[in-house]
Amino acid sequence: MMTYKEYTDQKYNEIFNEKYEFLLQGRNSKSAKIAAERRAQHMAMLVTFESAYEKYADSENAADIWYSIYSAHLIRKVGKFDSSKLNEEVIDGIISGAQSWRKCSGHVFEHFVVNYTKDRLKKYNIMFVLEKDLTTLIHKGKIKNDKIDDIETTVRSQDFDVYSLVDVNGNLLVFGCIQVKTSIRDRVGRDISFSSPIMERHFWAPAVVLDGTYLSMPKFKSMVNGGGKNKYKENGWHGMYAMSNAETDDRIYFDNKLELLIEHAQEAAMKFLSARQRLDHYWKASTE
């Protein structure tokens, strides 16, 4: 059996090459090649992580699998290189590869969270959707929240990555605004300023993080759970769900298969529909 690193390297390149040729459709212009590469690498990252995580989730760390795809991406951009023989061309390629990863990987992980939870959420009549898909549903008149919720303004702000919807007799209601990050370091100081007000408006406000390494630090613990002496006295999210490198601690949940996220979504939806005023800043899911 291949190691996860061997598997992700092979899978990433297989998917990228297949999708790139398909998307390019024989065109040779620079713009066509750039567009095809962007879409192909997004699909390669997503399909590789979905496939590798399904295959290795019980034995390997989610973050390790993710970073092995980053390695495969860099090698595709630069080629295999000897670190003792770096030159300007190789360094420029590494920088370019790192930049393209940063631009693309966050959106890939958002897409993964939506796909990974989709089938399991169906039994609760709940769905997670990307920002662009919620925008489409709004334009089609499918979202039935009260006007006071002002969902359109919230979506236009681009402060959240994924939204949770509940289907009530064919009517779709947005009940949650979710921040999805590959690392807790990613703009988290900025993101907390968006999650707190949305909780005050009685929406569910969780966060999902792939690599929760920094959640062991007091600063980040108080960001999530509250209790800080001078700053972060109140919880910054209803819950933060880490797929790797974290331990459950109050509102921080180690949730490698996002099972708790799904159960808590169901509980939040019920509270939103039955006693929304109680879905306040301090609300906490009871299922653990």
Backbone as CSV, one residue per row, in Angstrom:
resi,resn,N_x,N_y,N_z,CA_x,CA_y,CA_z,C_x,C_y,C_z
1,MET,0.838,-1.198,0.000,0.000,0.000,0.000,0.877,1.253,0.000
2,MET,0.526,2.230,-0.805,1.285,3.469,-0.886,1.160,4.264,0.408
3,THR,2.186,5.020,0.739,2.077,5.977,1.837,1.166,7.116,1.382
4,TYR,0.677,7.878,2.350,-0.202,8.981,1.971,0.533,10.007,1.117
5,LYS,1.827,10.189,1.349,2.599,11.136,0.547,2.726,10.668,-0.897
6,GLU,2.979,9.395,-1.083,3.058,8.843,-2.441,1.709,8.949,-3.135
7,TYR,0.661,8.670,-2.365,-0.687,8.695,-2.939,-1.074,10.114,-3.369
8,THR,-0.847,11.109,-2.491,-1.249,12.472,-2.845,-0.437,13.014,-4.015
9,ASP,0.840,12.663,-4.066,1.681,13.115,-5.176,1.163,12.557,-6.504
10,GLN,0.851,11.276,-6.505,0.364,10.643,-7.735,-1.015,11.161,-8.116
11,LYS,-1.903,11.248,-7.136,-3.282,11.660,-7.402,-3.355,13.109,-7.859
12,TYR,-2.621,13.979,-7.190,-2.644,15.393,-7.544,-2.224,15.597,-8.999
13,ASN,-1.115,14.992,-9.387,-0.612,15.175,-10.743,-1.520,14.525,-11.783
14,GLU,-2.092,13.397,-11.427,-3.023,12.706,-12.336,-4.241,13.575,-12.617
15,ILE,-4.843,14.125,-11.557,-6.039,14.958,-11.714,-5.693,16.266,-12.422
16,PHE,-4.585,16.889,-12.029,-4.212,18.157,-12.654,-4.013,17.994,-14.151
17,ASN,-3.231,17.011,-14.560,-2.937,16.825,-15.985,-4.202,16.543,-16.789
18,GLU,-5.062,15.720,-16.225,-6.319,15.378,-16.911,-7.197,16.612,-17.076
19,LYS,-7.392,17.375,-15.991,-8.280,18.531,-16.021,-7.684,19.679,-16.841
20,TYR,-6.388,19.852,-16.751,-5.740,20.943,-17.485,-5.933,20.768,-18.992
21,GLU,-5.694,19.581,-19.494,-5.851,19.331,-20.933,-7.301,19.485,-21.352
22,PHE,-8.214,19.012,-20.501,-9.639,19.124,-20.808,-10.077,20.585,-20.869
23,LEU,-9.631,21.374,-19.888,-10.037,22.775,-19.817,-9.377,23.621,-20.899
24,LEU,-8.160,23.270,-21.272,-7.439,24.040,-22.280,-8.061,23.871,-23.669
25,GLN,-8.552,22.660,-23.963,-9.229,22.377,-25.236,-8.424,22.823,-26.458
26,GLY,-7.120,22.575,-26.402,-6.269,22.858,-27.542,-5.870,24.300,-27.739
27,ARG,-6.331,25.209,-26.868,-5.981,26.626,-27.004,-4.529,26.845,-26.567
28,ASN,-3.895,27.856,-27.133,-2.473,28.098,-26.851,-2.185,29.479,-26.280
29,SER,-3.201,30.298,-26.108,-2.942,31.652,-25.615,-2.529,31.614,-24.142
30,LYS,-1.795,32.631,-23.735,-1.328,32.719,-22.353,-2.500,32.799,-21.379
31,SER,-3.507,33.591,-21.726,-4.661,33.749,-20.843,-5.424,32.438,-20.678
32,ALA,-5.535,31.683,-21.786,-6.228,30.393,-21.723,-5.471,29.411,-20.826
33,LYS,-4.150,29.423,-20.924,-3.323,28.531,-20.115,-3.397,28.889,-18.634
34,ILE,-3.399,30.184,-18.325,-3.490,30.627,-16.938,-4.829,30.231,-16.338
35,ALA,-5.903,30.465,-17.088,-7.244,30.127,-16.599,-7.390,28.623,-16.401
36,ALA,-6.882,27.844,-17.355,-6.973,26.389,-17.255,-6.161,25.870,-16.068
37,GLU,-4.998,26.457,-15.857,-4.167,26.016,-14.725,-4.849,26.307,-13.395
38,ARG,-5.435,27.475,-13.257,-6.105,27.845,-12.006,-7.232,26.883,-11.675
39,ARG,-8.057,26.587,-12.648,-9.177,25.682,-12.401,-8.700,24.258,-12.180
40,ALA,-7.713,23.849,-12.951,-7.210,22.476,-12.832,-6.556,22.238,-11.477
41,GLN,-5.801,23.217,-10.977,-5.139,23.007,-9.689,-6.153,23.032,-8.545
42,HIS,-7.205,23.843,-8.679,-8.278,23.824,-7.674,-8.897,22.433,-7.610
43,MET,-9.230,21.897,-8.752,-9.860,20.576,-8.801,-8.908,19.495,-8.322
44,ALA,-7.628,19.629,-8.674,-6.641,18.633,-8.256,-6.465,18.634,-6.738
45,MET,-6.391,19.819,-6.150,-6.268,19.909,-4.692,-7.493,19.314,-3.997
46,LEU,-8.673,19.692,-4.477,-9.919,19.253,-3.848,-10.104,17.752,-3.958
47,VAL,-10.017,17.228,-5.161,-10.257,15.792,-5.372,-9.194,14.961,-4.653
48,THR,-7.960,15.424,-4.665,-6.886,14.691,-3.991,-7.118,14.650,-2.486
49,PHE,-7.487,15.791,-1.894,-7.714,15.794,-0.445,-8.928,14.956,-0.082
50,GLU,-10.008,15.081,-0.841,-11.192,14.270,-0.564,-10.859,12.785,-0.622
51,SER,-10.152,12.393,-1.668,-9.809,10.989,-1.860,-8.820,10.493,-0.808
52,ALA,-7.777,11.278,-0.560,-6.746,10.863,0.397,-7.288,10.830,1.816
53,TYR,-8.151,11.782,2.146,-8.671,11.797,3.518,-9.621,10.627,3.765
54,GLU,-10.390,10.294,2.753,-11.256,9.120,2.880,-10.411,7.854,3.072
55,LYS,-9.289,7.800,2.401,-8.436,6.614,2.409,-7.577,6.512,3.672
56,TYR,-7.109,7.660,4.181,-6.111,7.644,5.257,-6.567,8.310,6.559
57,ALA,-7.815,8.751,6.639,-8.269,9.520,7.812,-8.101,8.777,9.130
58,ASP,-8.218,7.464,9.107,-8.135,6.695,10.351,-6.706,6.494,10.834
59,SER,-5.751,6.787,9.978,-4.358,6.540,10.360,-3.462,7.762,10.257
60,GLU,-3.902,8.784,9.529,-3.046,9.947,9.308,-3.735,11.239,9.724
61,ASN,-2.929,12.223,10.046,-3.368,13.540,10.456,-3.864,14.337,9.243
62,ALA,-5.000,14.989,9.380,-5.571,15.752,8.257,-4.611,16.821,7.750
63,ALA,-3.945,17.516,8.663,-3.014,18.570,8.256,-1.824,17.998,7.504
64,ASP,-1.335,16.841,7.921,-0.202,16.216,7.231,-0.578,15.853,5.799
65,ILE,-1.781,15.338,5.625,-2.251,14.998,4.278,-2.359,16.270,3.436
66,TRP,-2.900,17.317,4.036,-3.059,18.604,3.347,-1.707,19.162,2.900
67,TYR,-0.728,19.149,3.794,0.575,19.717,3.463,1.334,18.853,2.459
68,SER,1.015,17.567,2.391,1.644,16.730,1.361,1.132,17.122,-0.026
69,ILE,-0.103,17.602,-0.093,-0.643,18.102,-1.367,0.044,19.420,-1.730
70,TYR,0.319,20.233,-0.736,1.083,21.466,-0.955,2.443,21.127,-1.560
71,SER,3.087,20.104,-1.035,4.391,19.678,-1.561,4.268,19.246,-3.018
72,ALA,3.238,18.461,-3.314,3.028,18.011,-4.699,2.786,19.201,-5.619
73,HIS,2.052,20.183,-5.115,1.763,21.395,-5.895,3.046,22.167,-6.200
74,LEU,3.891,22.352,-5.191,5.147,23.074,-5.395,6.055,22.357,-6.390
75,ILE,6.146,21.045,-6.256,7.009,20.282,-7.156,6.491,20.359,-8.592
76,ARG,5.173,20.379,-8.753,4.623,20.539,-10.112,5.016,21.887,-10.691
77,LYS,4.988,22.910,-9.862,5.302,24.257,-10.340,6.796,24.447,-10.622
78,VAL,7.636,23.795,-9.810,9.075,24.043,-9.882,9.843,22.881,-10.481
79,GLY,9.331,21.661,-10.270,10.097,20.465,-10.583,10.888,20.065,-9.349
80,LYS,11.356,18.858,-9.286,12.154,18.416,-8.149,13.472,19.166,-8.148
81,PHE,13.869,19.611,-6.962,15.085,20.413,-6.886,15.895,20.030,-5.650
82,ASP,17.167,20.290,-5.735,18.100,20.050,-4.636,18.246,21.355,-3.856
83,SER,17.879,21.338,-2.574,17.902,22.573,-1.790,19.298,23.179,-1.670
84,SER,20.323,22.365,-1.916,21.694,22.887,-1.836,22.129,23.552,-3.139
85,LYS,21.266,23.448,-4.166,21.627,24.017,-5.467,20.533,24.957,-5.973
86,LEU,20.049,25.799,-5.079,19.007,26.745,-5.463,19.573,27.843,-6.361
87,ASN,18.803,28.236,-7.364,19.160,29.370,-8.198,17.950,30.290,-8.317
88,GLU,18.129,31.396,-9.003,17.059,32.391,-9.076,15.794,31.839,-9.706
89,GLU,15.948,31.010,-10.730,14.786,30.438,-11.416,13.986,29.536,-10.481
90,VAL,14.692,28.688,-9.734,14.017,27.775,-8.806,13.334,28.568,-7.694
91,ILE,14.026,29.575,-7.161,13.456,30.386,-6.084,12.211,31.119,-6.568
92,ASP,12.267,31.683,-7.771,11.091,32.361,-8.335,9.925,31.373,-8.486
93,GLY,10.252,30.130,-8.897,9.212,29.118,-9.047,8.586,28.745,-7.717
94,ILE,9.401,28.638,-6.679,8.892,28.318,-5.346,7.970,29.433,-4.842
95,ILE,8.410,30.677,-5.049,7.586,31.817,-4.622,6.259,31.830,-5.372
96,SER,6.313,31.593,-6.677,5.098,31.554,-7.492,4.172,30.436,-7.042
97,GLY,4.757,29.263,-6.763,3.956,28.128,-6.315,3.309,28.389,-4.974
98,ALA,4.057,29.008,-4.055,3.510,29.327,-2.733,2.379,30.345,-2.841
99,GLN,2.547,31.321,-3.722,1.503,32.336,-3.901,0.233,31.728,-4.484
100,SER,0.382,30.848,-5.468,-0.794,30.228,-6.078,-1.494,29.305,-5.085
101,TRP,-0.704,28.665,-4.216,-1.298,27.823,-3.170,-2.128,28.670,-2.205
102,ARG,-1.581,29.794,-1.767,-2.296,30.657,-0.824,-3.592,31.190,-1.428
103,LYS,-3.551,31.529,-2.708,-4.747,32.064,-3.362,-5.834,31.013,-3.528
104,CYS,-5.428,29.781,-3.727,-6.375,28.724,-4.094,-6.782,27.828,-2.929
105,SER,-5.852,27.518,-2.031,-6.085,26.456,-1.050,-7.206,26.766,-0.072
106,GLY,-7.360,28.048,0.309,-8.440,28.401,1.216,-9.802,28.096,0.628
107,HIS,-9.986,28.443,-0.640,-11.260,28.152,-1.317,-11.464,26.650,-1.481
108,VAL,-10.380,25.932,-1.693,-10.479,24.475,-1.819,-10.978,23.866,-0.514
109,PHE,-10.437,24.322,0.617,-10.876,23.764,1.898,-12.332,24.106,2.193
110,GLU,-12.770,25.303,1.839,-14.186,25.658,1.982,-15.050,24.683,1.187
111,HIS,-14.639,24.429,-0.039,-15.356,23.502,-0.917,-15.383,22.110,-0.297
112,PHE,-14.264,21.690,0.280,-14.178,20.386,0.929,-15.188,20.276,2.075
113,VAL,-15.251,21.278,2.936,-16.166,21.242,4.078,-17.612,21.082,3.614
114,VAL,-17.984,21.799,2.567,-19.348,21.691,2.025,-19.596,20.273,1.496
115,ASN,-18.678,19.757,0.707,-18.851,18.424,0.126,-18.833,17.327,1.190
116,TYR,-17.926,17.462,2.144,-17.680,16.421,3.132,-18.870,16.227,4.079
117,THR,-19.621,17.282,4.304,-20.753,17.213,5.235,-22.103,17.053,4.542
118,LYS,-22.124,17.182,3.246,-23.381,17.277,2.495,-24.341,16.122,2.768
119,ASP,-23.900,14.892,2.559,-24.798,13.745,2.706,-25.258,13.553,4.138
120,ARG,-24.384,13.822,5.096,-24.740,13.618,6.500,-25.702,14.688,7.016
121,LEU,-25.678,15.870,6.421,-26.584,16.939,6.840,-28.003,16.757,6.300
122,LYS,-28.121,15.984,5.234,-29.422,15.830,4.577,-30.496,15.314,5.522
123,LYS,-30.132,14.423,6.433,-31.148,13.831,7.318,-31.765,14.867,8.258
124,TYR,-31.108,16.012,8.408,-31.639,17.090,9.240,-32.261,18.202,8.403
125,ASN,-32.355,17.985,7.091,-32.845,19.023,6.164,-31.980,20.284,6.232
126,ILE,-30.692,20.068,6.407,-29.730,21.171,6.499,-28.727,21.035,5.366
127,MET,-28.222,22.161,4.899,-27.143,22.154,3.913,-26.171,23.278,4.223
128,PHE,-24.914,23.059,3.911,-23.905,24.107,3.922,-23.683,24.536,2.484
129,VAL,-23.575,25.834,2.253,-23.361,26.330,0.893,-22.252,27.376,0.888
130,LEU,-21.532,27.440,-0.224,-20.523,28.468,-0.413,-21.188,29.823,-0.614
131,GLU,-20.433,30.877,-0.369,-20.954,32.234,-0.528,-21.558,32.455,-1.913
132,LYS,-20.864,32.004,-2.969,-21.357,32.247,-4.329,-22.659,31.504,-4.592
133,ASP,-22.815,30.331,-3.969,-24.042,29.561,-4.170,-25.209,30.173,-3.400
134,LEU,-24.921,30.756,-2.234,-25.981,31.455,-1.509,-26.431,32.680,-2.294
135,THR,-25.489,33.376,-2.903,-25.834,34.551,-3.731,-26.789,34.145,-4.851
136,THR,-26.513,33.008,-5.487,-27.393,32.511,-6.552,-28.783,32.205,-6.008
137,LEU,-28.862,31.562,-4.846,-30.158,31.232,-4.238,-30.943,32.487,-3.891
138,ILE,-30.249,33.520,-3.422,-30.914,34.792,-3.107,-31.508,35.406,-4.365
139,HIS,-30.715,35.427,-5.447,-31.190,36.022,-6.702,-32.368,35.254,-7.288
140,LYS,-32.445,33.966,-6.987,-33.561,33.142,-7.463,-34.784,33.225,-6.546
141,GLY,-34.667,33.966,-5.455,-35.784,34.113,-4.527,-36.018,32.900,-3.651
142,LYS,-34.999,32.076,-3.468,-35.152,30.833,-2.708,-34.971,31.023,-1.205
143,ILE,-34.348,32.126,-0.785,-34.074,32.352,0.631,-35.238,33.129,1.245
144,LYS,-35.797,32.586,2.330,-37.032,33.130,2.891,-36.860,33.763,4.272
145,ASN,-35.655,34.155,4.619,-35.467,34.862,5.894,-36.254,36.159,5.913
146,ASP,-36.631,36.610,7.087,-37.281,37.900,7.254,-36.349,39.005,6.774
147,LYS,-36.912,40.081,6.255,-36.115,41.190,5.740,-35.184,41.774,6.785
148,ILE,-35.589,41.714,8.052,-34.758,42.280,9.110,-33.413,41.572,9.244
149,ASP,-33.347,40.335,8.763,-32.077,39.593,8.792,-31.060,40.160,7.802
150,ASP,-31.550,40.800,6.749,-30.692,41.465,5.754,-29.567,40.530,5.278
151,ILE,-29.969,39.363,4.803,-29.003,38.346,4.371,-28.146,38.850,3.206
152,GLU,-28.729,39.604,2.311,-27.972,40.076,1.141,-26.768,40.918,1.558
153,THR,-26.949,41.801,2.521,-25.841,42.636,2.987,-24.760,41.786,3.654
154,THR,-25.191,40.804,4.422,-24.231,39.917,5.085,-23.387,39.171,4.060
155,VAL,-24.013,38.682,3.011,-23.288,37.945,1.976,-22.348,38.871,1.210
156,ARG,-22.808,40.056,0.895,-21.973,41.009,0.151,-20.737,41.422,0.938
157,SER,-20.806,41.361,2.249,-19.673,41.759,3.080,-18.480,40.827,2.914
158,GLN,-18.732,39.584,2.467,-17.695,38.571,2.284,-16.932,38.286,3.585
159,ASP,-17.619,38.432,4.711,-17.003,38.182,6.017,-17.035,36.708,6.402
160,PHE,-17.864,35.932,5.703,-18.014,34.509,6.008,-17.791,33.683,4.750
161,ASP,-17.376,32.465,4.958,-16.981,31.611,3.839,-18.076,30.641,3.415
162,VAL,-18.821,30.145,4.394,-19.849,29.125,4.172,-21.070,29.508,5.007
163,TYR,-22.240,29.170,4.516,-23.482,29.466,5.235,-24.272,28.184,5.461
164,SER,-24.972,28.126,6.600,-25.808,26.960,6.894,-27.271,27.323,6.689
165,LEU,-27.972,26.457,5.950,-29.375,26.669,5.613,-30.189,25.493,6.123
166,VAL,-31.417,25.772,6.551,-32.344,24.713,6.931,-33.580,24.822,6.046
167,ASP,-34.043,23.676,5.594,-35.221,23.602,4.723,-36.454,23.333,5.582
168,VAL,-37.378,24.290,5.598,-38.615,24.148,6.367,-39.778,24.125,5.389
169,ASN,-40.242,22.932,5.102,-41.368,22.765,4.165,-41.116,23.455,2.830
170,GLY,-39.900,23.297,2.329,-39.556,23.866,1.026,-39.045,25.284,1.073
171,ASN,-39.033,25.902,2.251,-38.521,27.265,2.417,-37.117,27.197,3.022
172,LEU,-36.155,27.838,2.367,-34.780,27.822,2.843,-34.505,29.036,3.718
173,LEU,-34.008,28.773,4.938,-33.676,29.835,5.874,-32.195,29.747,6.229
174,VAL,-31.505,30.878,6.147,-30.115,30.936,6.586,-30.120,31.062,8.102
175,PHE,-29.468,30.128,8.804,-29.428,30.207,10.264,-28.003,30.300,10.804
176,GLY,-26.987,30.144,9.928,-25.617,30.178,10.410,-24.644,30.769,9.415
177,CYS,-23.611,31.415,9.945,-22.553,32.014,9.132,-21.235,31.424,9.628
178,ILE,-20.527,30.722,8.745,-19.387,29.902,9.144,-18.097,30.442,8.546
179,GLN,-17.070,30.529,9.378,-15.737,30.884,8.901,-14.921,29.603,8.788
180,VAL,-14.283,29.410,7.642,-13.543,28.175,7.349,-12.103,28.548,7.018
181,LYS,-11.153,28.010,7.779,-9.751,28.378,7.618,-8.873,27.122,7.619
182,THR,-7.803,27.170,6.856,-6.863,26.047,6.894,-6.017,26.097,8.158
183,SER,-5.759,27.290,8.673,-4.980,27.447,9.903,-5.612,28.509,10.772
184,ILE,-5.551,28.319,12.078,-6.118,29.292,13.004,-5.422,30.641,12.889
185,ARG,-4.225,30.677,12.351,-3.513,31.949,12.185,-4.130,32.815,11.102
186,ASP,-4.855,32.200,10.171,-5.319,32.910,8.980,-6.359,33.978,9.328
187,ARG,-5.900,35.199,9.512,-6.766,36.369,9.705,-7.731,36.215,10.876
188,VAL,-7.392,35.353,11.844,-8.355,35.076,12.903,-8.639,36.309,13.752
189,GLY,-7.632,37.185,13.937,-7.865,38.412,14.682,-8.879,39.307,14.001
190,ARG,-8.884,39.254,12.674,-9.856,40.020,11.889,-11.216,39.334,11.912
191,ASP,-11.218,38.020,11.819,-12.469,37.274,11.698,-13.328,37.344,12.947
192,ILE,-12.693,37.427,14.108,-13.471,37.479,15.346,-14.339,38.737,15.409
193,SER,-13.909,39.789,14.723,-14.692,41.032,14.711,-15.970,40.882,13.887
194,PHE,-16.043,39.833,13.061,-17.251,39.586,12.274,-18.172,38.575,12.964
195,SER,-17.580,37.576,13.618,-18.397,36.527,14.229,-19.177,37.044,15.439
196,SER,-18.567,37.921,16.231,-19.252,38.423,17.427,-20.550,39.166,17.096
197,PRO,-20.542,40.126,16.149,-21.798,40.799,15.818,-22.872,39.871,15.252
198,ILE,-22.451,38.827,14.510,-23.457,37.937,13.912,-24.121,37.088,14.993
199,MET,-23.391,36.795,16.077,-24.005,36.089,17.203,-25.019,36.976,17.901
200,GLU,-24.715,38.279,17.983,-25.649,39.216,18.590,-26.940,39.340,17.782
201,ARG,-26.851,39.006,16.498,-28.040,39.028,15.635,-28.755,37.680,15.637
202,HIS,-28.360,36.802,16.543,-29.020,35.514,16.758,-28.880,34.555,15.573
203,PHE,-27.674,34.537,15.008,-27.291,33.511,14.044,-26.251,32.604,14.705
204,TRP,-26.193,31.378,14.230,-25.143,30.446,14.661,-23.837,30.875,14.002
205,ALA,-22.763,30.967,14.780,-21.482,31.438,14.246,-20.343,30.512,14.683
206,PRO,-20.143,29.406,13.974,-19.010,28.516,14.249,-17.839,28.824,13.320
207,ALA,-16.713,28.196,13.617,-15.556,28.251,12.728,-15.025,26.838,12.565
208,VAL,-14.484,26.553,11.391,-13.878,25.248,11.095,-12.440,25.498,10.697
209,VAL,-11.511,24.752,11.286,-10.098,24.922,10.963,-9.481,23.562,10.681
210,LEU,-8.692,23.503,9.646,-8.023,22.253,9.276,-6.902,21.919,10.257
211,ASP,-6.046,22.877,10.520,-4.891,22.674,11.393,-5.048,23.550,12.634
212,GLY,-5.350,22.918,13.763,-5.613,23.663,14.996,-4.411,23.820,15.902
213,THR,-3.206,23.710,15.361,-1.988,23.751,16.178,-1.977,24.924,17.155
214,TYR,-2.319,26.099,16.694,-2.188,27.293,17.527,-3.267,27.400,18.600
215,LEU,-4.245,26.507,18.570,-5.304,26.543,19.574,-4.826,26.129,20.957
216,SER,-3.614,25.621,21.059,-3.059,25.289,22.374,-2.506,26.520,23.086
217,MET,-2.356,27.623,22.367,-1.805,28.851,22.950,-2.896,29.619,23.692
218,PRO,-2.580,30.159,24.872,-3.588,30.885,25.670,-4.323,31.969,24.890
219,LYS,-3.596,32.700,24.035,-4.226,33.775,23.261,-5.368,33.254,22.417
220,PHE,-5.121,32.156,21.693,-6.141,31.632,20.794,-7.247,30.912,21.559
221,LYS,-6.894,30.298,22.689,-7.935,29.676,23.521,-8.926,30.724,24.002
222,SER,-8.412,31.863,24.464,-9.320,32.903,24.955,-10.078,33.562,23.817
223,MET,-9.485,33.600,22.625,-10.211,34.104,21.463,-11.494,33.308,21.241
224,VAL,-11.394,31.998,21.378,-12.545,31.124,21.145,-13.447,31.066,22.366
225,ASN,-12.864,30.786,23.532,-13.658,30.483,24.719,-13.994,31.691,25.580
226,GLY,-13.276,32.809,25.380,-13.439,33.941,26.276,-12.574,33.740,27.522
227,GLY,-12.770,34.614,28.506,-12.036,34.477,29.754,-10.717,35.206,29.785
228,GLY,-10.391,35.958,28.704,-9.143,36.713,28.700,-9.180,37.836,29.727
229,LYS,-8.039,38.193,30.272,-7.986,39.207,31.327,-8.206,40.612,30.777
230,ASN,-7.509,40.956,29.709,-7.618,42.305,29.150,-8.334,42.347,27.808
231,LYS,-8.292,41.216,27.113,-8.892,41.116,25.786,-9.566,39.763,25.660
232,TYR,-10.543,39.666,24.759,-11.249,38.409,24.513,-11.909,37.880,25.791
233,LYS,-12.627,38.747,26.476,-13.315,38.339,27.701,-14.508,37.441,27.398
234,GLU,-15.094,37.603,26.182,-16.247,36.798,25.782,-15.850,35.848,24.662
235,ASN,-16.604,34.777,24.515,-16.330,33.815,23.443,-16.419,34.485,22.076
236,GLY,-15.508,34.105,21.188,-15.478,34.713,19.859,-16.321,33.995,18.831
237,TRP,-16.652,32.730,19.085,-17.498,31.918,18.216,-18.368,31.035,19.095
238,HIS,-19.414,30.490,18.511,-20.190,29.498,19.261,-19.380,28.224,19.455
239,GLY,-18.511,27.935,18.505,-17.638,26.776,18.610,-16.616,26.803,17.506
240,MET,-15.441,26.229,17.772,-14.420,26.091,16.736,-14.087,24.611,16.609
241,TYR,-14.156,24.103,15.380,-14.038,22.673,15.107,-12.750,22.423,14.336
242,ALA,-11.792,21.774,14.987,-10.468,21.559,14.406,-10.346,20.111,13.939
243,MET,-9.927,19.938,12.692,-9.796,18.600,12.133,-8.489,17.916,12.516
244,SER,-7.534,18.675,13.043,-6.257,18.073,13.440,-5.531,18.985,14.414
245,ASN,-4.596,18.394,15.155,-3.674,19.123,16.038,-4.377,20.001,17.064
246,ALA,-5.407,19.452,17.717,-6.113,20.198,18.760,-6.764,19.208,19.717
247,GLU,-7.044,19.688,20.911,-7.775,18.909,21.896,-9.054,19.659,22.249
248,THR,-10.110,18.917,22.543,-11.372,19.534,22.923,-11.206,20.279,24.247
249,ASP,-11.633,21.530,24.260,-11.514,22.377,25.450,-12.602,23.436,25.384
250,ASP,-13.685,23.217,26.120,-14.825,24.129,26.153,-15.431,24.267,24.758
251,ARG,-15.271,25.421,24.097,-15.854,25.634,22.769,-14.917,25.217,21.640
252,ILE,-13.727,24.762,21.976,-12.801,24.206,20.985,-13.056,22.708,20.919
253,TYR,-13.294,22.196,19.720,-13.607,20.782,19.550,-12.625,20.127,18.577
254,PHE,-11.995,19.051,19.035,-11.263,18.223,18.080,-12.309,17.392,17.354
255,ASP,-12.394,17.573,16.040,-13.513,17.010,15.272,-13.001,16.582,13.904
256,ASN,-12.214,15.508,13.890,-11.498,15.152,12.654,-12.417,14.764,11.501
257,LYS,-13.622,14.292,11.798,-14.553,13.946,10.720,-15.774,14.866,10.680
258,LEU,-15.692,15.960,11.418,-16.730,17.002,11.463,-18.089,16.458,11.900
259,GLU,-18.063,15.414,12.703,-19.321,14.839,13.193,-19.989,15.757,14.219
260,LEU,-19.180,16.364,15.096,-19.748,17.288,16.071,-20.303,18.528,15.394
261,LEU,-19.610,19.025,14.390,-20.107,20.180,13.639,-21.498,19.900,13.093
262,ILE,-21.695,18.727,12.556,-22.984,18.352,11.977,-24.060,18.256,13.060
263,GLU,-23.737,17.620,14.194,-24.709,17.500,15.281,-25.045,18.874,15.856
264,HIS,-24.054,19.721,15.989,-24.292,21.054,16.535,-25.065,21.932,15.555
265,ALA,-24.873,21.706,14.261,-25.663,22.428,13.258,-27.137,22.097,13.416
266,GLN,-27.424,20.836,13.654,-28.815,20.413,13.835,-29.412,21.060,15.087
267,GLU,-28.629,21.105,16.151,-29.113,21.706,17.391,-29.315,23.216,17.228
268,ALA,-28.383,23.861,16.521,-28.503,25.311,16.286,-29.715,25.627,15.415
269,ALA,-29.968,24.797,14.416,-31.130,25.011,13.542,-32.432,24.904,14.327
270,MET,-32.499,23.921,15.221,-33.701,23.766,16.047,-33.900,24.977,16.948
271,LYS,-32.814,25.484,17.513,-32.918,26.656,18.383,-33.324,27.893,17.570
272,PHE,-32.766,28.025,16.368,-33.097,29.145,15.490,-34.593,29.159,15.167
273,LEU,-35.160,27.986,14.954,-36.559,27.879,14.551,-37.533,27.949,15.729
274,SER,-37.101,27.492,16.906,-38.049,27.379,18.023,-37.899,28.465,19.078
275,ALA,-36.689,28.928,19.277,-36.452,29.926,20.329,-35.241,30.768,19.944
276,ARG,-35.369,31.508,18.859,-34.218,32.178,18.278,-33.548,33.152,19.238
277,GLN,-34.304,33.826,20.088,-33.701,34.780,21.005,-32.699,34.119,21.953
278,ARG,-32.850,32.818,22.135,-31.910,32.090,22.999,-30.650,31.666,22.243
279,LEU,-30.668,31.823,20.924,-29.454,31.575,20.139,-28.642,32.877,20.170
280,ASP,-28.164,33.185,21.369,-27.474,34.453,21.551,-25.963,34.244,21.565
281,HIS,-25.243,35.271,21.966,-23.774,35.239,21.963,-23.225,34.081,22.789
282,TYR,-23.926,33.725,23.864,-23.391,32.752,24.812,-23.957,31.349,24.621
283,TRP,-24.804,31.177,23.621,-25.389,29.853,23.380,-24.289,28.843,23.111
284,LYS,-24.489,27.638,23.636,-23.520,26.563,23.408,-24.264,25.262,23.174
285,ALA,-23.839,24.510,22.168,-24.475,23.232,21.879,-24.290,22.295,23.058
286,SER,-25.291,21.478,23.302,-25.235,20.553,24.446,-24.703,19.183,24.074
287,THR,-24.757,18.835,22.777,-24.318,17.504,22.350,-22.817,17.473,22.222
288,GLU,-22.189,16.478,22.844,-20.740,16.325,22.773,-20.390,14.853,22.684
